[in-house]
Amino acid sequence: MSKHAMEGCPRCGQLFTCKLNASLKCDCNQIVLTPSEMQYIRDISTMDYDSGCLCLNCLQDLQQEARAFA
Ligand SMILES: [Zn+2]
């Protein structure tokens, strides 16, 4: 299995599509993050999941975490 084949969210396994070629439609753009929340999520996702891309549920989840953490 190719490492680049995104079959689902690396965090929860839920299938989702990262629309890299249509970034305005990507899940990442449906959630408004403060710079510090974004930084927190980016750190987590690159460290733990080797990917900058998570599904919307996980983004919201991590946003809550970031807020609790801050
Ligand atoms: Zn997820």
N, CA, C, O and the ligand as a Tripos MOL2 file, in Angstrom:
@<TRIPOS>MOLECULE
protein
  281   279    71     0     0
PROTEIN
NO_CHARGES

@<TRIPOS>ATOM
      1 N           0.8400   -1.2030    0.0000 N.3       1 MET1
      2 CA          0.0000    0.0000    0.0000 C.3       1 MET1
      3 C           0.8710    1.2480    0.0000 C.2       1 MET1
      4 O           1.7640    1.3950    0.8340 O.2       1 MET1
      5 N           0.6120    2.1100   -0.9080 N.am      2 SER2
      6 CA          1.4060    3.3260   -0.9890 C.3       2 SER2
      7 C           1.1410    4.2320    0.1910 C.2       2 SER2
      8 O           0.0040    4.3670    0.6430 O.2       2 SER2
      9 N           2.1760    4.8400    0.6780 N.am      3 LYS3
     10 CA          2.0430    5.7350    1.8090 C.3       3 LYS3
     11 C           1.2380    6.9810    1.4260 C.2       3 LYS3
     12 O           0.6680    7.6720    2.2710 O.2       3 LYS3
     13 N           1.2190    7.2280    0.1460 N.am      4 HIS4
     14 CA          0.5500    8.4500   -0.2950 C.3       4 HIS4
     15 C          -0.9280    8.2420   -0.5960 C.2       4 HIS4
     16 O          -1.6740    9.1970   -0.8090 O.2       4 HIS4
     17 N          -1.3350    6.9770   -0.6090 N.am      5 ALA5
     18 CA         -2.7460    6.7130   -0.8700 C.3       5 ALA5
     19 C          -3.5610    6.9990    0.3820 C.2       5 ALA5
     20 O          -3.5420    6.2350    1.3470 O.2       5 ALA5
     21 N          -4.2610    8.0940    0.3450 N.am      6 MET6
     22 CA         -5.0860    8.4580    1.4830 C.3       6 MET6
     23 C          -6.4070    7.7080    1.4280 C.2       6 MET6
     24 O          -7.2850    8.0330    0.6290 O.2       6 MET6
     25 N          -6.5390    6.7100    2.2770 N.am      7 GLU7
     26 CA         -7.7700    5.9310    2.2530 C.3       7 GLU7
     27 C          -8.7430    6.4370    3.2880 C.2       7 GLU7
     28 O          -9.9400    6.1570    3.2210 O.2       7 GLU7
     29 N          -8.2400    7.1630    4.2190 N.am      8 GLY8
     30 CA         -9.1290    7.6630    5.2550 C.3       8 GLY8
     31 C          -8.3520    8.5450    6.1990 C.2       8 GLY8
     32 O          -7.1400    8.7120    6.0650 O.2       8 GLY8
     33 N          -9.0480    9.0950    7.1370 N.am      9 CYS9
     34 CA         -8.4070    9.9550    8.1150 C.3       9 CYS9
     35 C          -7.3930    9.1560    8.9380 C.2       9 CYS9
     36 O          -7.7370    8.0990    9.4680 O.2       9 CYS9
     37 N          -6.1630    9.6320    9.0530 N.am     10 PRO10
     38 CA         -5.1480    8.9050    9.8060 C.3      10 PRO10
     39 C          -5.4450    8.8640   11.3010 C.2      10 PRO10
     40 O          -4.8420    8.0710   12.0240 O.2      10 PRO10
     41 N          -6.3330    9.6750   11.7620 N.am     11 ARG11
     42 CA         -6.6230    9.7420   13.1940 C.3      11 ARG11
     43 C          -7.7640    8.8000   13.5820 C.2      11 ARG11
     44 O          -7.6530    8.0560   14.5560 O.2      11 ARG11
     45 N          -8.8490    8.8340   12.8260 N.am     12 CYS12
     46 CA        -10.0160    8.0400   13.2070 C.3      12 CYS12
     47 C         -10.3740    6.9920   12.1680 C.2      12 CYS12
     48 O         -11.2150    6.1270   12.4170 O.2      12 CYS12
     49 N          -9.7350    7.0680   10.9950 N.am     13 GLY13
     50 CA         -9.9820    6.0660    9.9770 C.3      13 GLY13
     51 C         -11.2030    6.3330    9.1180 C.2      13 GLY13
     52 O         -11.4960    5.5930    8.1790 O.2      13 GLY13
     53 N         -11.8950    7.3820    9.4460 N.am     14 GLN14
     54 CA        -13.0730    7.7070    8.6410 C.3      14 GLN14
     55 C         -12.6590    8.1050    7.2370 C.2      14 GLN14
     56 O         -11.7110    8.8630    7.0340 O.2      14 GLN14
     57 N         -13.3940    7.5770    6.2800 N.am     15 LEU15
     58 CA        -13.0840    7.9310    4.9050 C.3      15 LEU15
     59 C         -13.4560    9.3760    4.6460 C.2      15 LEU15
     60 O         -14.5440    9.8320    4.9960 O.2      15 LEU15
     61 N         -12.5520   10.0680    4.0410 N.am     16 PHE16
     62 CA        -12.8700   11.4270    3.6400 C.3      16 PHE16
     63 C         -11.9670   11.7800    2.4860 C.2      16 PHE16
     64 O         -10.9750   11.1000    2.2240 O.2      16 PHE16
     65 N         -12.3070   12.8180    1.8180 N.am     17 THR17
     66 CA        -11.5220   13.2050    0.6600 C.3      17 THR17
     67 C         -10.8210   14.5170    0.9320 C.2      17 THR17
     68 O         -11.4520   15.5280    1.2420 O.2      17 THR17
     69 N          -9.5410   14.4850    0.8140 N.am     18 CYS18
     70 CA         -8.8100   15.7290    0.8850 C.3      18 CYS18
     71 C          -8.6880   16.2620   -0.5370 C.2      18 CYS18
     72 O          -7.9940   15.7020   -1.3850 O.2      18 CYS18
     73 N          -9.3720   17.3350   -0.7530 N.am     19 LYS19
     74 CA         -9.4220   17.8520   -2.1160 C.3      19 LYS19
     75 C          -8.2560   18.7940   -2.3660 C.2      19 LYS19
     76 O          -8.4010   20.0150   -2.4150 O.2      19 LYS19
     77 N          -7.1170   18.1840   -2.5170 N.am     20 LEU20
     78 CA         -5.8940   18.9630   -2.6720 C.3      20 LEU20
     79 C          -5.9440   19.8870   -3.8720 C.2      20 LEU20
     80 O          -5.3370   20.9570   -3.8820 O.2      20 LEU20
     81 N          -6.6730   19.4560   -4.8710 N.am     21 ASN21
     82 CA         -6.7400   20.2630   -6.0830 C.3      21 ASN21
     83 C          -7.8670   21.2730   -6.0560 C.2      21 ASN21
     84 O          -8.0500   22.0580   -6.9870 O.2      21 ASN21
     85 N          -8.6090   21.2350   -4.9800 N.am     22 ALA22
     86 CA         -9.6920   22.2060   -4.8260 C.3      22 ALA22
     87 C          -9.7150   22.6340   -3.3670 C.2      22 ALA22
     88 O         -10.6600   22.3590   -2.6270 O.2      22 ALA22
     89 N          -8.6670   23.3010   -2.9890 N.am     23 SER23
     90 CA         -8.4490   23.5630   -1.5730 C.3      23 SER23
     91 C          -9.5850   24.3440   -0.9310 C.2      23 SER23
     92 O          -9.7870   24.2670    0.2810 O.2      23 SER23
     93 N         -10.3180   25.0860   -1.7270 N.am     24 LEU24
     94 CA        -11.4300   25.8340   -1.1470 C.3      24 LEU24
     95 C         -12.5510   24.9150   -0.6940 C.2      24 LEU24
     96 O         -13.3920   25.2940    0.1200 O.2      24 LEU24
     97 N         -12.5520   23.7090   -1.2280 N.am     25 LYS25
     98 CA        -13.5980   22.7650   -0.8540 C.3      25 LYS25
     99 C         -13.1000   21.7420    0.1610 C.2      25 LYS25
    100 O         -13.8650   20.8910    0.6140 O.2      25 LYS25
    101 N         -11.8570   21.8200    0.5070 N.am     26 CYS26
    102 CA        -11.2980   20.8700    1.4670 C.3      26 CYS26
    103 C         -11.9530   21.0700    2.8340 C.2      26 CYS26
    104 O         -12.3300   22.1840    3.2000 O.2      26 CYS26
    105 N         -12.0810   19.9830    3.5740 N.am     27 ASP27
    106 CA        -12.6420   20.0390    4.9200 C.3      27 ASP27
    107 C         -11.9470   21.0900    5.7730 C.2      27 ASP27
    108 O         -12.5680   21.7590    6.5990 O.2      27 ASP27
    109 N         -10.6690   21.2160    5.5560 N.am     28 CYS28
    110 CA         -9.8740   22.1480    6.3540 C.3      28 CYS28
    111 C         -10.4250   23.5640    6.2790 C.2      28 CYS28
    112 O         -10.2140   24.3710    7.1840 O.2      28 CYS28
    113 N         -11.1210   23.8550    5.2130 N.am     29 ASN29
    114 CA        -11.6260   25.2060    5.0370 C.3      29 ASN29
    115 C         -13.0370   25.4030    5.5770 C.2      29 ASN29
    116 O         -13.6040   26.4920    5.4950 O.2      29 ASN29
    117 N         -13.5850   24.3420    6.1210 N.am     30 GLN30
    118 CA        -14.9230   24.4540    6.6950 C.3      30 GLN30
    119 C         -14.8530   24.7590    8.1770 C.2      30 GLN30
    120 O         -15.8770   24.8810    8.8500 O.2      30 GLN30
    121 N         -13.6710   24.8750    8.6600 N.am     31 ILE31
    122 CA        -13.4860   25.1230   10.0740 C.3      31 ILE31
    123 C         -12.5790   26.3300   10.2370 C.2      31 ILE31
    124 O         -11.5470   26.4430    9.5770 O.2      31 ILE31
    125 N         -12.9740   27.2210   11.1150 N.am     32 VAL32
    126 CA        -12.2000   28.4340   11.3240 C.3      32 VAL32
    127 C         -11.3110   28.2500   12.5420 C.2      32 VAL32
    128 O         -11.7810   28.0470   13.6620 O.2      32 VAL32
    129 N         -10.0310   28.3280   12.2900 N.am     33 LEU33
    130 CA         -9.0660   28.1020   13.3590 C.3      33 LEU33
    131 C          -8.2660   29.3670   13.6280 C.2      33 LEU33
    132 O          -7.8990   30.0960   12.7060 O.2      33 LEU33
    133 N          -8.0100   29.6080   14.8660 N.am     34 THR34
    134 CA         -7.0870   30.6830   15.1830 C.3      34 THR34
    135 C          -5.6760   30.2070   14.8380 C.2      34 THR34
    136 O          -5.4450   29.0050   14.7110 O.2      34 THR34
    137 N          -4.7340   31.1350   14.6860 N.am     35 PRO35
    138 CA         -3.3700   30.7220   14.3620 C.3      35 PRO35
    139 C          -2.7970   29.7200   15.3670 C.2      35 PRO35
    140 O          -2.0830   28.7980   14.9760 O.2      35 PRO35
    141 N          -3.0980   29.8880   16.6380 N.am     36 SER36
    142 CA         -2.5370   28.9670   17.6250 C.3      36 SER36
    143 C          -3.2130   27.5990   17.5570 C.2      36 SER36
    144 O          -2.5670   26.5730   17.7700 O.2      36 SER36
    145 N          -4.4970   27.5840   17.2630 N.am     37 GLU37
    146 CA         -5.1940   26.3090   17.0750 C.3      37 GLU37
    147 C          -4.6440   25.5850   15.8600 C.2      37 GLU37
    148 O          -4.4310   24.3730   15.8710 O.2      37 GLU37
    149 N          -4.4210   26.3620   14.8200 N.am     38 MET38
    150 CA         -3.8840   25.7870   13.5960 C.3      38 MET38
    151 C          -2.5030   25.1900   13.8380 C.2      38 MET38
    152 O          -2.1810   24.1060   13.3520 O.2      38 MET38
    153 N          -1.7000   25.9210   14.5970 N.am     39 GLN39
    154 CA         -0.3560   25.4550   14.9130 C.3      39 GLN39
    155 C          -0.4100   24.1640   15.7250 C.2      39 GLN39
    156 O           0.3500   23.2280   15.4750 O.2      39 GLN39
    157 N          -1.3060   24.1290   16.6860 N.am     40 TYR40
    158 CA         -1.4640   22.9400   17.5320 C.3      40 TYR40
    159 C          -1.8550   21.7320   16.6890 C.2      40 TYR40
    160 O          -1.2740   20.6540   16.8150 O.2      40 TYR40
    161 N          -2.8380   21.9300   15.8360 N.am     41 ILE41
    162 CA         -3.3100   20.8360   14.9900 C.3      41 ILE41
    163 C          -2.2240   20.4000   14.0150 C.2      41 ILE41
    164 O          -2.0530   19.2110   13.7460 O.2      41 ILE41
    165 N          -1.5040   21.3670   13.4970 N.am     42 ARG42
    166 CA         -0.4440   21.0260   12.5520 C.3      42 ARG42
    167 C           0.6430   20.2100   13.2450 C.2      42 ARG42
    168 O           1.1410   19.2280   12.6960 O.2      42 ARG42
    169 N           1.0010   20.6230   14.4420 N.am     43 ASP43
    170 CA          2.0090   19.8840   15.2020 C.3      43 ASP43
    171 C           1.5630   18.4520   15.4470 C.2      43 ASP43
    172 O           2.3120   17.5060   15.2040 O.2      43 ASP43
    173 N           0.3390   18.3040   15.9300 N.am     44 ILE44
    174 CA         -0.1920   16.9740   16.2280 C.3      44 ILE44
    175 C          -0.2510   16.1270   14.9710 C.2      44 ILE44
    176 O           0.1870   14.9770   14.9650 O.2      44 ILE44
    177 N          -0.7910   16.6990   13.9110 N.am     45 SER45
    178 CA         -1.0290   15.8880   12.7260 C.3      45 SER45
    179 C           0.2720   15.4940   12.0370 C.2      45 SER45
    180 O           0.3730   14.4000   11.4810 O.2      45 SER45
    181 N           1.2570   16.3690   12.0680 N.am     46 THR46
    182 CA          2.5100   15.9860   11.4260 C.3      46 THR46
    183 C           3.3210   15.0360   12.3060 C.2      46 THR46
    184 O           4.0100   14.1550   11.7930 O.2      46 THR46
    185 N           3.2450   15.2070   13.6100 N.am     47 MET47
    186 CA          3.9940   14.3270   14.5240 C.3      47 MET47
    187 C           3.3610   12.9540   14.6380 C.2      47 MET47
    188 O           4.0410   11.9330   14.5410 O.2      47 MET47
    189 N           2.0600   12.9400   14.8430 N.am     48 ASP48
    190 CA          1.3890   11.6780   15.1420 C.3      48 ASP48
    191 C           0.8670   10.9560   13.9140 C.2      48 ASP48
    192 O           0.7580    9.7300   13.9060 O.2      48 ASP48
    193 N           0.5500   11.7050   12.8920 N.am     49 TYR49
    194 CA         -0.1370   11.0730   11.7760 C.3      49 TYR49
    195 C           0.6100   11.2050   10.4610 C.2      49 TYR49
    196 O           0.1480   10.7320    9.4230 O.2      49 TYR49
    197 N           1.7730   11.8560   10.5110 N.am     50 ASP50
    198 CA          2.5790   11.9520    9.3100 C.3      50 ASP50
    199 C           1.7670   12.5130    8.1420 C.2      50 ASP50
    200 O           1.9350   12.1140    6.9890 O.2      50 ASP50
    201 N           0.9100   13.4230    8.4720 N.am     51 SER51
    202 CA          0.0490   14.0030    7.4530 C.3      51 SER51
    203 C          -0.4910   15.3160    7.9710 C.2      51 SER51
    204 O          -0.7340   15.4590    9.1690 O.2      51 SER51
    205 N          -0.6790   16.2550    7.1020 N.am     52 GLY52
    206 CA         -1.2450   17.5110    7.5470 C.3      52 GLY52
    207 C          -2.7480   17.5170    7.4180 C.2      52 GLY52
    208 O          -3.4050   18.5320    7.6500 O.2      52 GLY52
    209 N          -3.2840   16.3690    7.0450 N.am     53 CYS53
    210 CA         -4.6930   16.3600    6.6680 C.3      53 CYS53
    211 C          -5.5070   15.4120    7.5310 C.2      53 CYS53
    212 O          -5.2100   14.2200    7.6130 O.2      53 CYS53
    213 N          -6.5130   15.9380    8.1570 N.am     54 LEU54
    214 CA         -7.4210   15.1320    8.9590 C.3      54 LEU54
    215 C          -8.8500   15.4340    8.5270 C.2      54 LEU54
    216 O          -9.1170   16.4460    7.8800 O.2      54 LEU54
    217 N          -9.7570   14.5440    8.8930 N.am     55 CYS55
    218 CA        -11.1520   14.7880    8.5400 C.3      55 CYS55
    219 C         -11.7160   15.9200    9.3960 C.2      55 CYS55
    220 O         -11.1160   16.3200   10.3940 O.2      55 CYS55
    221 N         -12.8520   16.4160    8.9950 N.am     56 LEU56
    222 CA        -13.4490   17.5570    9.6780 C.3      56 LEU56
    223 C         -13.7300   17.2520   11.1490 C.2      56 LEU56
    224 O         -13.5240   18.1010   12.0150 O.2      56 LEU56
    225 N         -14.1960   16.0450   11.4220 N.am     57 ASN57
    226 CA        -14.4650   15.6610   12.8100 C.3      57 ASN57
    227 C         -13.2340   15.7850   13.6720 C.2      57 ASN57
    228 O         -13.2820   16.3240   14.7780 O.2      57 ASN57
    229 N         -12.1280   15.2800   13.1580 N.am     58 CYS58
    230 CA        -10.8960   15.3130   13.9320 C.3      58 CYS58
    231 C         -10.3690   16.7390   14.0550 C.2      58 CYS58
    232 O          -9.8110   17.1110   15.0880 O.2      58 CYS58
    233 N         -10.5440   17.5280   13.0140 N.am     59 LEU59
    234 CA        -10.1270   18.9210   13.1030 C.3      59 LEU59
    235 C         -10.8860   19.6330   14.2220 C.2      59 LEU59
    236 O         -10.3080   20.4020   14.9890 O.2      59 LEU59
    237 N         -12.1800   19.3650   14.3000 N.am     60 GLN60
    238 CA        -12.9880   19.9880   15.3420 C.3      60 GLN60
    239 C         -12.5980   19.4570   16.7130 C.2      60 GLN60
    240 O         -12.5470   20.1920   17.6980 O.2      60 GLN60
    241 N         -12.3250   18.1650   16.7440 N.am     61 ASP61
    242 CA        -11.8670   17.5250   17.9680 C.3      61 ASP61
    243 C         -10.6000   18.1790   18.4830 C.2      61 ASP61
    244 O         -10.4970   18.5430   19.6540 O.2      61 ASP61
    245 N          -9.6460   18.3210   17.5890 N.am     62 LEU62
    246 CA         -8.3600   18.8890   17.9660 C.3      62 LEU62
    247 C          -8.4780   20.3710   18.2810 C.2      62 LEU62
    248 O          -7.7000   20.9130   19.0660 O.2      62 LEU62
    249 N          -9.4440   21.0110   17.6710 N.am     63 GLN63
    250 CA         -9.6770   22.4200   17.9880 C.3      63 GLN63
    251 C         -10.1090   22.5470   19.4490 C.2      63 GLN63
    252 O          -9.6640   23.4460   20.1630 O.2      63 GLN63
    253 N         -10.9750   21.6430   19.8790 N.am     64 GLN64
    254 CA        -11.3980   21.6340   21.2730 C.3      64 GLN64
    255 C         -10.2010   21.3970   22.1900 C.2      64 GLN64
    256 O         -10.0310   22.0580   23.2150 O.2      64 GLN64
    257 N          -9.3920   20.4460   21.7900 N.am     65 GLU65
    258 CA         -8.1840   20.1290   22.5450 C.3      65 GLU65
    259 C          -7.2760   21.3390   22.6490 C.2      65 GLU65
    260 O          -6.7550   21.6640   23.7160 O.2      65 GLU65
    261 N          -7.1020   21.9970   21.5080 N.am     66 ALA66
    262 CA         -6.2250   23.1740   21.4830 C.3      66 ALA66
    263 C          -6.7350   24.2400   22.4200 C.2      66 ALA66
    264 O          -5.9500   24.9080   23.0940 O.2      66 ALA66
    265 N          -8.0480   24.4080   22.4700 N.am     67 ARG67
    266 CA         -8.6370   25.4240   23.3310 C.3      67 ARG67
    267 C          -8.4700   25.0580   24.7920 C.2      67 ARG67
    268 O          -8.2100   25.9230   25.6280 O.2      67 ARG67
    269 N          -8.6180   23.7890   25.1000 N.am     68 ALA68
    270 CA         -8.4660   23.3280   26.4710 C.3      68 ALA68
    271 C          -7.0090   23.4360   26.8960 C.2      68 ALA68
    272 O          -6.6890   23.6800   28.0600 O.2      68 ALA68
    273 N          -6.1480   23.2480   25.9220 N.am     69 PHE69
    274 CA         -4.7250   23.2060   26.1570 C.3      69 PHE69
    275 C          -4.1520   24.6050   26.3590 C.2      69 PHE69
    276 O          -3.2120   24.7980   27.1310 O.2      69 PHE69
    277 N          -4.7220   25.5610   25.6650 N.am     70 ALA70
    278 CA         -4.1840   26.9240   25.6520 C.3      70 ALA70
    279 C          -4.2870   27.6080   27.0130 C.2      70 ALA70
    280 O          -3.8760   28.7590   27.1580 O.2      70 ALA70
    281 ZN        -10.6490   11.8260   11.5420 Zn       71 ZN71
@<TRIPOS>BOND
     1     1     2 1
     2     2     3 1
     3     3     4 2
     4     3     5 am
     5     5     6 1
     6     6     7 1
     7     7     8 2
     8     7     9 am
     9     9    10 1
    10    10    11 1
    11    11    12 2
    12    11    13 am
    13    13    14 1
    14    14    15 1
    15    15    16 2
    16    15    17 am
    17    17    18 1
    18    18    19 1
    19    19    20 2
    20    19    21 am
    21    21    22 1
    22    22    23 1
    23    23    24 2
    24    23    25 am
    25    25    26 1
    26    26    27 1
    27    27    28 2
    28    27    29 am
    29    29    30 1
    30    30    31 1
    31    31    32 2
    32    31    33 am
    33    33    34 1
    34    34    35 1
    35    35    36 2
    36    35    37 am
    37    37    38 1
    38    38    39 1
    39    39    40 2
    40    39    41 am
    41    41    42 1
    42    42    43 1
    43    43    44 2
    44    43    45 am
    45    45    46 1
    46    46    47 1
    47    47    48 2
    48    47    49 am
    49    49    50 1
    50    50    51 1
    51    51    52 2
    52    51    53 am
    53    53    54 1
    54    54    55 1
    55    55    56 2
    56    55    57 am
    57    57    58 1
    58    58    59 1
    59    59    60 2
    60    59    61 am
    61    61    62 1
    62    62    63 1
    63    63    64 2
    64    63    65 am
    65    65    66 1
    66    66    67 1
    67    67    68 2
    68    67    69 am
    69    69    70 1
    70    70    71 1
    71    71    72 2
    72    71    73 am
    73    73    74 1
    74    74    75 1
    75    75    76 2
    76    75    77 am
    77    77    78 1
    78    78    79 1
    79    79    80 2
    80    79    81 am
    81    81    82 1
    82    82    83 1
    83    83    84 2
    84    83    85 am
    85    85    86 1
    86    86    87 1
    87    87    88 2
    88    87    89 am
    89    89    90 1
    90    90    91 1
    91    91    92 2
    92    91    93 am
    93    93    94 1
    94    94    95 1
    95    95    96 2
    96    95    97 am
    97    97    98 1
    98    98    99 1
    99    99   100 2
   100    99   101 am
   101   101   102 1
   102   102   103 1
   103   103   104 2
   104   103   105 am
   105   105   106 1
   106   106   107 1
   107   107   108 2
   108   107   109 am
   109   109   110 1
   110   110   111 1
   111   111   112 2
   112   111   113 am
   113   113   114 1
   114   114   115 1
   115   115   116 2
   116   115   117 am
   117   117   118 1
   118   118   119 1
   119   119   120 2
   120   119   121 am
   121   121   122 1
   122   122   123 1
   123   123   124 2
   124   123   125 am
   125   125   126 1
   126   126   127 1
   127   127   128 2
   128   127   129 am
   129   129   130 1
   130   130   131 1
   131   131   132 2
   132   131   133 am
   133   133   134 1
   134   134   135 1
   135   135   136 2
   136   135   137 am
   137   137   138 1
   138   138   139 1
   139   139   140 2
   140   139   141 am
   141   141   142 1
   142   142   143 1
   143   143   144 2
   144   143   145 am
   145   145   146 1
   146   146   147 1
   147   147   148 2
   148   147   149 am
   149   149   150 1
   150   150   151 1
   151   151   152 2
   152   151   153 am
   153   153   154 1
   154   154   155 1
   155   155   156 2
   156   155   157 am
   157   157   158 1
   158   158   159 1
   159   159   160 2
   160   159   161 am
   161   161   162 1
   162   162   163 1
   163   163   164 2
   164   163   165 am
   165   165   166 1
   166   166   167 1
   167   167   168 2
   168   167   169 am
   169   169   170 1
   170   170   171 1
   171   171   172 2
   172   171   173 am
   173   173   174 1
   174   174   175 1
   175   175   176 2
   176   175   177 am
   177   177   178 1
   178   178   179 1
   179   179   180 2
   180   179   181 am
   181   181   182 1
   182   182   183 1
   183   183   184 2
   184   183   185 am
   185   185   186 1
   186   186   187 1
   187   187   188 2
   188   187   189 am
   189   189   190 1
   190   190   191 1
   191   191   192 2
   192   191   193 am
   193   193   194 1
   194   194   195 1
   195   195   196 2
   196   195   197 am
   197   197   198 1
   198   198   199 1
   199   199   200 2
   200   199   201 am
   201   201   202 1
   202   202   203 1
   203   203   204 2
   204   203   205 am
   205   205   206 1
   206   206   207 1
   207   207   208 2
   208   207   209 am
   209   209   210 1
   210   210   211 1
   211   211   212 2
   212   211   213 am
   213   213   214 1
   214   214   215 1
   215   215   216 2
   216   215   217 am
   217   217   218 1
   218   218   219 1
   219   219   220 2
   220   219   221 am
   221   221   222 1
   222   222   223 1
   223   223   224 2
   224   223   225 am
   225   225   226 1
   226   226   227 1
   227   227   228 2
   228   227   229 am
   229   229   230 1
   230   230   231 1
   231   231   232 2
   232   231   233 am
   233   233   234 1
   234   234   235 1
   235   235   236 2
   236   235   237 am
   237   237   238 1
   238   238   239 1
   239   239   240 2
   240   239   241 am
   241   241   242 1
   242   242   243 1
   243   243   244 2
   244   243   245 am
   245   245   246 1
   246   246   247 1
   247   247   248 2
   248   247   249 am
   249   249   250 1
   250   250   251 1
   251   251   252 2
   252   251   253 am
   253   253   254 1
   254   254   255 1
   255   255   256 2
   256   255   257 am
   257   257   258 1
   258   258   259 1
   259   259   260 2
   260   259   261 am
   261   261   262 1
   262   262   263 1
   263   263   264 2
   264   263   265 am
   265   265   266 1
   266   266   267 1
   267   267   268 2
   268   267   269 am
   269   269   270 1
   270   270   271 1
   271   271   272 2
   272   271   273 am
   273   273   274 1
   274   274   275 1
   275   275   276 2
   276   275   277 am
   277   277   278 1
   278   278   279 1
   279   279   280 2
@<TRIPOS>SUBSTRUCTURE
     1 MET1         2 RESIDUE 1 A MET
     2 SER2         6 RESIDUE 1 A SER
     3 LYS3        10 RESIDUE 1 A LYS
     4 HIS4        14 RESIDUE 1 A HIS
     5 ALA5        18 RESIDUE 1 A ALA
     6 MET6        22 RESIDUE 1 A MET
     7 GLU7        26 RESIDUE 1 A GLU
     8 GLY8        30 RESIDUE 1 A GLY
     9 CYS9        34 RESIDUE 1 A CYS
    10 PRO10       38 RESIDUE 1 A PRO
    11 ARG11       42 RESIDUE 1 A ARG
    12 CYS12       46 RESIDUE 1 A CYS
    13 GLY13       50 RESIDUE 1 A GLY
    14 GLN14       54 RESIDUE 1 A GLN
    15 LEU15       58 RESIDUE 1 A LEU
    16 PHE16       62 RESIDUE 1 A PHE
    17 THR17       66 RESIDUE 1 A THR
    18 CYS18       70 RESIDUE 1 A CYS
    19 LYS19       74 RESIDUE 1 A LYS
    20 LEU20       78 RESIDUE 1 A LEU
    21 ASN21       82 RESIDUE 1 A ASN
    22 ALA22       86 RESIDUE 1 A ALA
    23 SER23       90 RESIDUE 1 A SER
    24 LEU24       94 RESIDUE 1 A LEU
    25 LYS25       98 RESIDUE 1 A LYS
    26 CYS26      102 RESIDUE 1 A CYS
    27 ASP27      106 RESIDUE 1 A ASP
    28 CYS28      110 RESIDUE 1 A CYS
    29 ASN29      114 RESIDUE 1 A ASN
    30 GLN30      118 RESIDUE 1 A GLN
    31 ILE31      122 RESIDUE 1 A ILE
    32 VAL32      126 RESIDUE 1 A VAL
    33 LEU33      130 RESIDUE 1 A LEU
    34 THR34      134 RESIDUE 1 A THR
    35 PRO35      138 RESIDUE 1 A PRO
    36 SER36      142 RESIDUE 1 A SER
    37 GLU37      146 RESIDUE 1 A GLU
    38 MET38      150 RESIDUE 1 A MET
    39 GLN39      154 RESIDUE 1 A GLN
    40 TYR40      158 RESIDUE 1 A TYR
    41 ILE41      162 RESIDUE 1 A ILE
    42 ARG42      166 RESIDUE 1 A ARG
    43 ASP43      170 RESIDUE 1 A ASP
    44 ILE44      174 RESIDUE 1 A ILE
    45 SER45      178 RESIDUE 1 A SER
    46 THR46      182 RESIDUE 1 A THR
    47 MET47      186 RESIDUE 1 A MET
    48 ASP48      190 RESIDUE 1 A ASP
    49 TYR49      194 RESIDUE 1 A TYR
    50 ASP50      198 RESIDUE 1 A ASP
    51 SER51      202 RESIDUE 1 A SER
    52 GLY52      206 RESIDUE 1 A GLY
    53 CYS53      210 RESIDUE 1 A CYS
    54 LEU54      214 RESIDUE 1 A LEU
    55 CYS55      218 RESIDUE 1 A CYS
    56 LEU56      222 RESIDUE 1 A LEU
    57 ASN57      226 RESIDUE 1 A ASN
    58 CYS58      230 RESIDUE 1 A CYS
    59 LEU59      234 RESIDUE 1 A LEU
    60 GLN60      238 RESIDUE 1 A GLN
    61 ASP61      242 RESIDUE 1 A ASP
    62 LEU62      246 RESIDUE 1 A LEU
    63 GLN63      250 RESIDUE 1 A GLN
    64 GLN64      254 RESIDUE 1 A GLN
    65 GLU65      258 RESIDUE 1 A GLU
    66 ALA66      262 RESIDUE 1 A ALA
    67 ARG67      266 RESIDUE 1 A ARG
    68 ALA68      270 RESIDUE 1 A ALA
    69 PHE69      274 RESIDUE 1 A PHE
    70 ALA70      278 RESIDUE 1 A ALA
    71 ZN71       281 GROUP 0 **** ****
